[in-house]
Amino acid sequence: MKLTLITPRQGTDYEKNIYDYRYVAKFIFSKSYSGYLLAIPTLAALTPSDIEVKVTDENIEPIDFDAPTDLVGISVRTMFAKRAYEIASKFRKRGVKVVLGGIHTSMVPDEACQYADSIVVGEAEGVWQELLQDFKDNRLQKVYKRTLHPDLTQCPMPNRSLLKNNKYLLHIVQTTKGCPFFCEFCSVHAFDGTKIRHRSLEQVITDIKETQKDGIMGRKKAIFFADDNIVADRKYAKAFFKELTSHGVSWSCQASINVSRDDEILDLMAKSGCGGILIGFESIAEDNLRQMNKKINLTQNFSEAIQKIHSHGMLVQGSFIVGHDNDTKESFKKLAEFINNNNVLFALISILTPFPGTALFKRLEKDGRILNTDWERYDSKTVVFKPKNITPLELKKGLMHVYREVYSFKSIYRKLKYFWERDFWKEQNRRNPIKFKYRILFALRLLTYLPTIDFERIKFIFKILPWVFDKRIRLTTIITLMAYNDYAYSLREE
């Protein structure tokens, strides 16, 4: 039996998607993609050894629709649901059975059923082997659903050996699942449950060691921990960071803002190799936080939290959402000022998006405010609902304003200089020093941008050129910010 597992491409305009590292990588003439989704290597690990498995990530390679296969499994997220359905239809026309799974399938099972021979609702652990056996026995069911969340300590390590690992910039590892919070715009608690489940420390460390083996993943790369909140279980997190310290791994993660209240855990994170923490601030307005049920953010001074994390040598990557019911045209200016004044070097600003399965979607649908359900437009930069105090066009213009203020070359240089003068990356530079030849190559790359009519870019290049050979700077930081500047000015009104 032959099984094909597919990750659909993340839309057709990835070259203008700030979440896609190919957009950053092109600035250094690289075609690398950020990282794989864990769903597919997890399914590969759950598949019995007598089944021949092929994995295709359409983000880095085309799908061979004519390749011989008996069954196709596709992991579906909302933004690329339309593409997933197209892929499914092409295989089904050949007479190949198709199974759909993932968070989007689980949130809208009736819709997904129209495009598949079978669907998996919820996590696949516990039902995947049953599904495969039913397929072999020619009695494939329409829906497979596990009512209980799996015990992660009993789940196998993701099988990354079938991935084109040299095409990815990062390794992806997960230590925990589940979220005890009920944010209105989020469906994580509905899919992964509200109880924090975690793998054993032995499992996670073994997983990390495997990603660092030359024969598996090529040269060593940084790890992004995909946990929605890596410090949700503080006791477990501290034990993990202590164990991780001796492995020399560079990593980043997501965490709730209250991580800033624990100096011990911040110290352990920094010592174990953490270079950055993605924090969901979501809004700087208390009335918005109350409406979205982001209670944990109401108990913390944002500026103090950012300063505390920075003091431990870790960058804060801030996630912000615009378009809440209490946002006005003045909100965008205030947000841009907050980000710049607090030296948030990397800020991800999204338009409020009512993903299916969330309380937000249900509320806006009830109020008749959903403009469309074209899932391809649910990309967090397109307005798909009616805002309350502003028009859809004003919301899009507001997003553009924040991005252009935050990623103007003037703003970028000021913030970079702030960190360089404080030797912020001292520990990272000690662990992973940048070779002189790469500084030379980067300087030459910068010079290729000079024949341009973009005078702000020219001024920026001349300002940073003297810094390029300073051991205090990280070249990747400059590359990423230049890409973000390009992205900010590529945004257009709808």
Residue, then its C-alpha position, 0 to 999 in steps of 0.5 A: m500500500k502507498l500513502t501520500l501525505i501532503t501539506p498544501r501551499q500557504g496561498t499563492d502570494y507567499e512573496k508578500n507574506i510576512y509570516d513566510y520566511r521565503y520572503v526574508a530568505k530571498f534577500i540572501f538569494s535563498k529559497s529556504y522555507s521557514g519550517y514544516l508543520l508537525a502534523i505530517p511527520t506525526l502522521a508518518a510516525l503513526t503509520p505502520s511500517d508495512i505502508e510505503v509513505k511519501v511526503t510532499d510539502e507544496n510550499i517547497e516542491p510541486i505535487d506529482f498528481d500522477a504518481p502512483t498512490d492508494l491513499v492521500g492524506i491532507s492536513v488543512r488549515t483555514m488559509f489554505a483550505k481552498r487549495a487543500y480542496e483543489i488538491a483533494s478533487k484532483f486526486r479523487k478524479r483519478g479514483v484515489k481516496v482522500v482523507l482530510g484532517g487538521i484544525h480547519t477540518s475539525m472546525v467545519p467538518d460538514e464542509a470538509c466532508q464534501y471534498a473528501d472520502s473521509i475526514v479526521v476530526g480532532e487529533a489523529e493519534g488513536v484513530w489513524q491506525e484504525l483508519l488505515q486498517d479500515f482502508k485496507d479492508n475496504r470499509l473506510q468510514k466517512v468520519y473518524k473522531r477521537t473524543l479524548h485527547p491523546d496522552l503525549t507521553q504515549c505518542p511517537m516522535p515525529n518522523r522527519s526523515l521523509l521531509k526535504n529537511n535541507k529546504y527549511l530554515l528552522h526545526i519545529v519541536q513541540t513539548t506541550k499541547g492545550c491552552p487554559f485560556f478562552c480568547e475569543f479569536c482563538s480556536v486552540h482550546a477547542f482543538d487541543g483542549t484546555k488541559i496542559r498535556h506534555r511529552s516526557l522530558e526524555q521524549v523531547i530531548t531525544d527529539i531535539k537530539e535527532t534534529q541536530k544530527d547531521g545525517i537527519m537535518g544537515r547543518k545545525k539550525a535553530i529550533f522553534f518550539a510550537d507550543d502555544n505557551i511554552v511556560a503554561d506548566r511552570k514546573y515542567a518548563k523549568a525542568f526542561f530549560k535546565e535539561l536543555t542548557s547543556h545541549g547548545v541549541s538556539w531557540s525561540c518560542q511563544a509564551s504568555i506575557n506573565v513569563s516576565r514576572d518570573d526572573e528564574i524562568l527568564d534566566l533559565m530560558a536565556k541560559s538554555g539558548c532562547g533568543g526570542i519570545l513571541i508574545g500575544f499582546e493583541s491590543i494595547a487598549e484594555d476595553n479590547l482585551r476585556q472583550m476578547n477575554k484576554k484576561i491575563n494581559l490585563t494584569q501586566n504592564f506591557s512596557e515593564a514586561i518588554q523591558k524585563i524580557h529584554s534585560h535577560g537578553m531575549l528579544v520580544q516579538g510582539s503580536f498585535i491585532v487591529g480591527h477590534d470593536n473598540d478600535t478607531k482611526e486614532s488607535f493605529k497611531k497609538l499602536a505604532e507609537f507603542i511599538n516604536n517607543n518600547n523597542v519591539l524590533f519584530a512586530l507582527i500586526s494582523i487584521l482581526t480574523p474570525f476563524p471558523g470554530t472561534a467564539l469571534f466567528k459565531r458572534l460576528e456571524k450572529d450579528g451579520r458582520i461576516l463579509n465572506t467565507d472565502w478562506e483564502r482571504y482569511d490571511s490576517k491581512t485582508v478584512v473579511f468582516k464589518p468593523k464596528n467604528i471604522t470602515p473596512l478600507e479604514l482598517k486596511k489603511g490603518l494596518m498599512h500605517v502601523y507597518r510603515e511606521v514600525y518598519s520605516f528605515k528610520s525606525i529600524y535604524r533607531k531600534l537597531k542602534y539601541f540594541w547594538e549600543r547595549d551589546f544585546w546579542k553578546e551571548q548569542n555572538r559568543r555561542n554562534p560567532i559570525k564568520f568574517k567572510y559572511r560579513i564581507l558577503f553581506a556588505l557586498r549584498l547591501l551595495t547591490y541595493l544602491p542603484t535605486i530611487d529609494f532614497e530612504r533605503i540608500k540612507f539606511i545602507f550608508k548608516i549601517l555599513p560601518w556597523v557590518f564588521d562590528k561583532r555586536i551585530r547579528l546579520t540575520t536581524i538586519i536582513t529580516l528587518m529589510a525584508y519587513n520594510d519591503y513587505a510594509y510598503s508592498l501592502r495595498e488598499e483593497 
